[in-house]
Amino acid sequence: MSIHPFASDTRTLSRPARAKFLERSVKAVVLGGVLSSLLGAASLLTACAPMKTGSSMPGSTAANSVSSAKLDSFMSTIEADTRAGRIPGAVMLVSRDGQIVKASAVGVENPQTGKPMSRDAIFRIYSMTKPIVSIGILSLVEEGRIKLSDPVSRYLPAMANLKVGIEKTGLDGKPTLELVNATREMTVQDLMRHTSGLTYGVFGKSAVKSEYLKVGLTPGSPGVTYDNAEMIKRLGTLPLSSVPGSTWDYSVSTDVLGALIERVSGQTLDVFLADRILRPLKMNDTGFSVPPAKQGRIAEPFPLDPDSKQPVALLDVTRPPALLSGGGGMVSTADDYLRFAQMLLNGGELDGVRIVSRKTIEYMTSDHTGDIRGPVYLPGPGYGFGLGVAVRKTSGESAQYGSAGDYYWGGYAGTYFWVDPKERLIAVWMMQAPSQSGHYRTVLRTAVYSSLDQ
């Protein structure tokens, strides 16, 4: 089974074909993919009048500072892509100064039924779960129940004394693993910034990553009937890919944070997040599954990827999962996630409800990696990594538009968001098209920043 960070279920394929498809999908997410035209799809374009999402700044001129015509033109292009069969559909929200200045839904919500995309469609957000869980951890840090400098083993003893796997070539010419002691233990901060020494099985190849693929930790996959406590036991039997603190490696770290929340709070992860974040922010359509009454709003992918021609099978979110994946198991809507992002931009508060302090948000969205990098560094040039989000260090260097201080993250199936404090700007993009996500993230940023008139 795959330990893919966003838990794509590819059980219909053989193990070699599954690994090849996951590797191709990951490359498409990072590099943008190659787009092709296939299936026809109905489309719907809706532009909504500005509406308040949070506390506006005094003298806000949000509606007048963004060119609606430019965003209309961009969404017309996306609408054409849905008709050409490049993606099923998408929802975009752009907010400035606490006001929605553009809201659009295009294409179809479900390619099988042809139902038009709606703004309240529910999407599998995969790794956009990570920032939510990171806020959950930071709320416990504020209470003094966790310290970022604490070794993870203080709370999860199975994570103590893990060895680092050093790949060497055996006498038979095949790779072998030599296990050596780590010079230090992973800390809670390491988990939050992906320097824990843990890994996923698909970003590059190594003997350690192969061991992760064998264990079977993918949420929603056949045979995954265990909970976070059992996941930690299994991780405790695996080698680290690097010494903690030395390398940025995208990993199951945030899943471990979810288990840590459960251990410290005494609540299951879904209950904790609902109590601390989701209900206070009125994120009423966000969780780890979709109840029956709302399942008609689930956005679905094409059955076959238009580029690879391989089956696209995403998480089954119609039933509560046994494993509550803090790294990639949640669903949400564009409006719900906008409320979460607005809370971040507001410094931890929304509509009079404070989730964490202003200084906690400042700290979370600062660079915590410095010069630490890894073989596959997903934040990209010009970006460091904070506590759950990539953080832009300079206005230049990156090939994408943005501002120093903006922060972002995305999910495997195509969801994406970023917050730009300098421009008082938030953008949320939702779709279910894994291989095409990299391309649309880039063109979305260009369109949004090009639309800023003031």
N, C-alpha and C positions, 0 to 999 in steps of 0.2 A: 504493500500500500504506500501511497505517496504521503509525504508530510508537507505537501505544498502549502505555502503560507496562506493561501486564500481558499484552500480546501475544495478544489474542483474534483468532483466525483467522476472518475473515468473508468469505472469498473467494467464497462462494456468492452474495453480494449485489453489486449495482452499486456503483460508487464513491460516488455521492451517498447511496444507501441505507446503505452501510457506514458512512460518516461520521456519518449521522444516528443509526444504531444505537449506535455507539461513544459518541457524545455523550450519548445517553439513558442508556446503561449507566453512564457516569462519573457523571452526575448522581444516578443511583440509589445508587451506592456512597457518594457524599458526603452526600446528603440523606435516604437511607433508602428511597427508592422507594415505590411504591404496590403493596400486596399484593392479590392476587386468588386465588380458588380455581379449580383446574382438575383435572389428572390425579390419579387415585387411586393410592396407593402403599402397599405393605406396610411395616410398621414393626417395629422391634425396640428394646426399651429394656433396657439392661443397666447395673446399678449395681455397681461393683466396690468391694471392701473397701479401706481405705487401704493403700497400699504405699509403701515408701521409694523416693524418686527421687534423693536427694542427702543431704548431711550435714545432719541435723536439728539444730536449736538445742537447747542444754541445757534440760531440763525442758519439752520440746515438748508442747503440749496441742492440736495441730492438729485432731485428729479431734473433740474436744469443743468447739472454738471456732467451728465452722461448722455451721449448721443444715441437715442433710441433707434434712429435710422440705421446706424452701423450695426447694432445688435440685431435688428430686424433682418438686415442683409445676411448676417452670419447664420441666423436660424433658418433663413430661406435655403441656404446652402445645405444645412443639416437636414432639412426637410427633403431636399432633392436626394440626399444620400440614403434616406430611409426608403424613398421610392425605388432607388436603384438596388436596394437589398444589401447595402453595406452595413447597416445597423438596423435593429428592429425599431427603436425609438429612443427618445431621450427627454429629460426634464432639465431645464436650466433656471437657476435663480441667481440674480445679481442684486446685491444690496450695498447701499452707500449711506453713511451717516444714519444707520439704523432704519432705513427705508428701502423696501424692495423697489428697484428701478426697472427691473425686467424680469418677467416670469413667462416661460414658454414651455409648452409640451408638444412634441412632434412625433410622428410615426405611430407605431402600434405598441400597445402594452403587452399583447400576447400574439405572436405571429400565427399561432394555431387557430385562434378564433377571429383574428382581425380586429379585436377591440382597440379603438383609438387610445393612444397614450393619454393619461390624465395626470394632472399635477399632483394628485394624492396617491399615485402609484407607489407600491411598496417594493423596495429594492434590497437585494442581498448586498450589504456594504462591505463584506469581508474585512480587509485591514483598516477600513475607517472605523472599525470597532476599537482599534488600538488607542486613539486619542481619548475616547470615552473612558476606557479602563485606566488610562494614565491619570486622568482627573480623579477617578475613584481612589487610586493609590495616594495621590497628593492630598486628598482630603484626610486620609488617615495619617499622613505625615504631619499635617497641620495640627492634628489632635495629639501628637506625640506618641502614637501607637506604633509607628514605624519610623526609622531613621534611614535616609538614603544611603548612608555609609555602612549600614548594617550588612553583615554577610547574609546571604539568602538562607543559608543553613540554620540560622538562628530561628527561623520560622518553619522551614521545611528541611528537617534533618536529612532526608534522602538526598539532598543536593550537596552534602558535605563531602569533602575529600575526593572530588571528581578528578580523574586523570585526563591529561591532554594526549590526544592521539597524534603521534608523529608518523607520517607515512614514509616507509622505506621500501626498497626493492629487495625481495628475497632472493635466495640462491636460484630459484626457479624462474626468476625474472618477473614474477608477479608482485604487485604491491602488498605490503604487510603493514600492520599497525604496531608500533611500539608505544606503550603507555608510560608516560612520565608524570611525576608530580607537578602540579601547577604551583607557580611561585606565590600566588595569592588566591583567595576565594573570590567568587563573583559577589558583587554587592547589589542592593536594590537599584542603585543608580545605574549599574551596568545593565540590568534588565531593561531599564527604561530607555537607555540610549543604544541598545544592541551591541554592547561590548562585553557580553557575559561569557563568551566562549561557546555558547550554544549555537546551533545552526538550523537551517532547513535542509532538506535533501536535494534541492533542485537548482540552486544558484551556483552553477559550476559543479565540477565532479571531484570527489576525493574519497579516500577509503572511509573517512569519518562520515561523510554525507551518505555513503552507501549503508552504513550501519543505521542511520536514522531512517532510511527508507524501509529497512527490514522490520522495524518495530511496529509500525502501524499506528500513527497518532493523528490521522486525518479526521476531523470532526465530520459526522454525517456519512462516513464510508461504512460499508458492510463490516460487521464485527466490532465496530467501535460502540460498545455498550457500557463502557466504564465512565467514571467521572473524573474530575480534576485531580482528586487524591491519587487515583490509580495512574493517571498520566505522569504525575511526579515520580511515582515509584519506577515507572518505565524509563523516564529520563535519567533517573539516578543510576541506571545500569549502563549508560552510554558514555563514550569519551567526549571530551570537549574538542572543538576544532582549533582552539587557540587559547593562550593564557588569558584569563579575564583582564580586561582593561587594555589589551594590546591591539585589538583588531575590531573593525566594524563589520559585523556579519548579520544580515537579516535573518531572524530566527524565531524560535518558539518562545522567546523571552517574555512576550506579553501574555502568552498563555500561562506561563509560570506566575506572572503578576496576578492573573485571575485566581489561581490556586492560592496565592499568598493572601489575597483579599478574603477568600473564604476561610482560611485558617485564622486570620487575625480578627475578623468581624464576627465569625460564627454564623454567617449567613451564606446561602448559596449566591453565586455571582449575579444571577438575574435579579434576585430580591434586593441585594445590596445596591446595584446600579439603579434599580427602579426607585428605591427609597432615597438615595443620595442625589441622583441626577435627573432621571427620566421624568418622574412625576413632578418634582419641583419646577422643571423647565417646560412642563406640559408637552413633552415629546410622547404623545399618546399612541403613536404607531411604531415605536421603536422597541425592540426586544430581541429575543433569541428565536422566536417563531411567530407565525401569523395565525391568530385565532380563526376558526371556521367562518365567522361572520365577515371577515375582512379578506379572505383568500381570493376572492374575485378581483382584488386590486394588485395581486402579485405580478410584477413585471417579469417577463420570461425572455430567454434568449432564442435565437434561431436554433432549430434542432441540429443543423450542421453549420460549422463555422464557414463563412464564405471564402476564406483564404485557404485554410488547411483541408477543408472538406471532411474534417473529423467531427464526431458527435460533440456537442456542447452540453455537458451535464453539470448543473450547479447544485448547491446545497438544497436538500429537501427541507423547506422551512414551514411545511404544513403541520409538523409535529414538534413538540418540545424535544430538543436533543438530550441525550444522556450526558454528553461532554459539552459543557458551556465554554466555548472557545473564546477566551479573552483576546486572542490574536486575530480572530476572523469570523466569528459566528453570528453577528447581529444583522438585523434588517432595520430599515428606516425609510422615511420619505424625504424628499428634498426640503420641505418646510420644517420638518422636525430637525434635520441636521443643520439647517440654517439657524434655528434657535440655539443649538449647541454652539455653533461658530460665533454667533452674536454674543453669547455669554463670554467666550474667550476674548473677543475684541473689546467688550465692555470691562475687561479686567476681573472676570469671575462672577459677574452679576447680570441678571436679566429681569426686567419688570419687577424690581424691588426684591428679588430673591437672590441671595448670595450663595454660590456653590463653593467657591474657594476665594482666597484673598487676591488682591491686585498684585502683590509681590510674588505670590505663587505662580500666577500667569506669566509675569515677567521672567521668573526663573525657568519655568517650563519652556518658554519660547526663546530662550537664549541658547547659544551653541554650547554643547557639553562634550564635544568630541575633539576640538582643536585640530591637531594634525593626524589624528587616528583615522585610518582608512582601511579598506579591505580589498580583496580581489574583485568583488562586485559591489560597488558603492552606489546604491540606488538613489540617494538624495541628489546626486549629480554635481557637476562643477558649480562653484559659487555658493554651495550650500553646506552647512554643517548639520548636526542633528541635535535636537533638544531632548526633552523628556516626552517622547511619543510623536513628535512631528519634525520634519525637515525644516531648517531655519536658514534663510538667505543671509549671507554674510556681506555681500557686495551687490550693487545694482548691475554691475557687468559680470563678465566671465561666463555665466550661464547662457545657454542658447535660447532660453525662454524669457519673455518679458516678465518684469517684476520690480520690486523695490527692496533695498536692504531692509531686513527685518520681517519680510513676509514669511509665512510658514504654511505648510501644506502636508497633505498625505492623500493616498488614494486606496482603492480596493481592487482586487483581482478582476472582478467582473466588469469594471469600467467606471465605477463611481470615483469622485474626485472632489476635493474642496481646497480652497486656500483663503487665508486671511491676510490682508495688507493693512497694518496699522497706520502706516504713513498716509495712505490714500483713504483710510476709513472704509475699506472695501472688503466685501465677502463675495465669493462665487461658489456655488454648489452645482455640481453636474452629476446626473444620475443616468446610467444606462446599464444594460446587461449584454455586453459584447466584449469578452475578454481580450481577444487578439487585436482588436481595433482601438483599445483604450489609449495607448501612447500617442497616437496621432491626434485624437480629439482633445486630449489634455493640452497639447501644444497650441493647436489652433484656437482653442477656447481662450487661453491666456492672451494670445495676440489680439483676438477680437475684443475682449473686455478692456484691456489697457488702451487699445486704439480708440475706444469709444469715450474715453475720459476727456471732456472738453475743458474742465477746470481742475 
